[in-house]
Amino acid sequence: MDNINELNKIYTMSYKKSQINILKLKNQTYLPFQLHQLPKYFNTSTTDYFNHKGYCYINLNDILENNPYFNLQTFKDNLTFNKQLPQQYTKHK
């Protein structure tokens, strides 16, 4: 990434259920991953990525190149990081 200050000018798409952003920067789409959820093919020297607010954002083109079965809609539907599940609200005796 050329300039970290450009992160302040990024067009973001937010999802109400998770408050995680899929970022678009210079006509490139970046998807958020937590460090323990990085794909097996992730390599710091060959993958287009950057870190921001505790997430590692990987370029969608790199993901599709390494995983032809990747489904973006399924990824969006599963963005639930830091969200409590309904069973976490039940009382335990």
C-alpha positions in Angstrom: 0.0 0.0 0.0 1.4 3.4 -1.0 0.2 5.6 1.8 -1.4 4.7 5.1 -3.1 8.1 5.2 -5.3 6.9 2.3 -7.1 4.7 4.8 -9.0 7.7 6.0 -10.4 8.2 2.5 -11.5 4.6 1.9 -15.0 3.8 0.7 -16.3 1.2 3.1 -19.2 -1.2 3.1 -20.5 -1.9 6.6 -22.7 -4.7 7.7 -25.0 -4.0 10.7 -24.7 -7.5 12.2 -20.9 -7.3 12.6 -19.5 -3.8 12.3 -16.7 -5.2 10.1 -15.8 -3.4 6.9 -14.9 -4.7 3.5 -12.6 -2.0 2.2 -12.2 -0.7 -1.3 -9.0 1.2 -2.0 -7.9 2.2 -5.5 -10.5 0.0 -7.2 -9.3 -3.0 -5.2 -11.4 -4.9 -2.7 -9.8 -6.0 0.6 -11.5 -8.6 2.9 -10.9 -8.6 6.7 -9.4 -11.6 8.5 -8.3 -12.0 12.1 -4.8 -13.2 12.6 -5.8 -16.7 13.7 -8.1 -17.0 10.7 -5.6 -16.3 7.9 -5.9 -18.6 4.9 -3.2 -21.3 4.5 -1.9 -19.7 1.3 -1.2 -16.4 3.0 2.4 -15.3 2.6 3.6 -11.9 3.6 6.0 -11.6 0.7 3.5 -12.6 -2.1 0.1 -11.6 -0.8 -1.3 -8.1 -1.3 -2.4 -7.2 2.3 -2.3 -4.6 5.0 -3.1 -4.4 8.7 -5.7 -2.0 10.1 -7.6 -1.8 13.4 -6.6 -5.3 14.4 -7.5 -7.0 11.2 -5.4 -8.2 8.3 -7.0 -7.1 5.0 -6.3 -9.4 2.0 -6.9 -8.4 -1.6 -9.9 -10.2 -3.1 -7.8 -10.9 -6.3 -5.2 -12.9 -4.3 -8.0 -14.8 -2.5 -9.6 -15.8 -5.8 -6.3 -16.7 -7.4 -5.5 -19.1 -4.6 -9.0 -20.4 -4.0 -11.2 -20.6 -7.1 -14.2 -21.9 -5.0 -14.3 -18.8 -2.8 -17.8 -17.3 -2.5 -17.9 -13.6 -1.6 -21.6 -13.7 -0.7 -21.0 -16.6 1.8 -18.0 -14.6 3.2 -20.3 -11.5 3.7 -23.0 -13.6 5.4 -20.5 -15.1 7.8 -19.0 -11.8 9.0 -19.9 -12.2 12.7 -16.6 -11.4 14.5 -17.1 -10.2 18.1 -20.8 -10.9 18.0 -22.5 -12.7 20.8 -24.6 -15.7 19.8 -28.1 -16.2 21.3 -27.0 -19.2 23.4 -24.5 -16.9 25.2 -27.4 -15.1 26.8 -28.9 -18.1 28.5 -28.4 -18.6 32.3 -26.5 -21.6 33.4 -27.1 -23.2 36.8 
